Amino acid sequence: MNDLIEVVSDFTPKTAWEKHVTATRWGKYITDVEQRLILQGQELAGPPVTALEIGIGGGRWGKMLSDLGWQITGTDIDRASLDICLERIPHAECICVEPGSEEFPSPSESVRLLLGIEVSEMLECDWFIQEAQRVLEPGGVFVGVFQNRSSLRGLLKNWFPTKGDPNASTHYKVAYSPWRKQMTKHGFNMIEEEGLCWLPFFSRGSDSRMIPAAVAVEQWSGLRRMASLSPWIVFIAQKVG
């Protein structure tokens, strides 16, 4: 466990997005949950072999997994972010893909660990589940983040899109429960599901001193266990086999 702590603490934000999400209390809160479940998922997957991250960006999670022994392949639509990823993980295979791409760049049953962290506009699509099922080896693990339309935050975001956000229309478009059923239909067991971002008053850029108290309420009240109504769900799924 001490080795894990040393690995995950050695991170310096480099991309504008990384700096944004690590600069505020709300961003750190989300990052902490994502990090914990990624580490839990990679332990469940077994000995490190091949990992594929969709939307790898500058490689903040890929670097962490690489330091734990995983062979990293990552995709993104932003070449500049991939250049930073390669600086961090020189032996990674970083692939720039077209925005409309609906295929993962991996052979069937060749991946042991798949990440889809904060790429909800793709993860919610039927083709994403199909590709996840295709590339993962039997027993392989899929860790992702889902933004749930059937939540208070989801309803508010659809009714009142954030002004000036060009990506506002891509979030909270699918309900979690039917998507979860599709995962099960395609041969996945949902191992862990943790809800977060329940209080709609905070956003990624929020640095309010009230956030720690809000997070504590979320934990103590049991809201994190109510995945079907949670705004965000960080999940660990395992392919049957």
Beta strands, then each sheet from edge to edge (+ up, - down):
strand 1: 50-54
strand 2: 71-76
strand 3: 93-96
strand 4: 111-116
strand 5: 136-147
strand 6: 188-196
strand 7: 232-239
sheet 1: 3+ 2+ 1+ 4+ 5+ 7- 6+
end
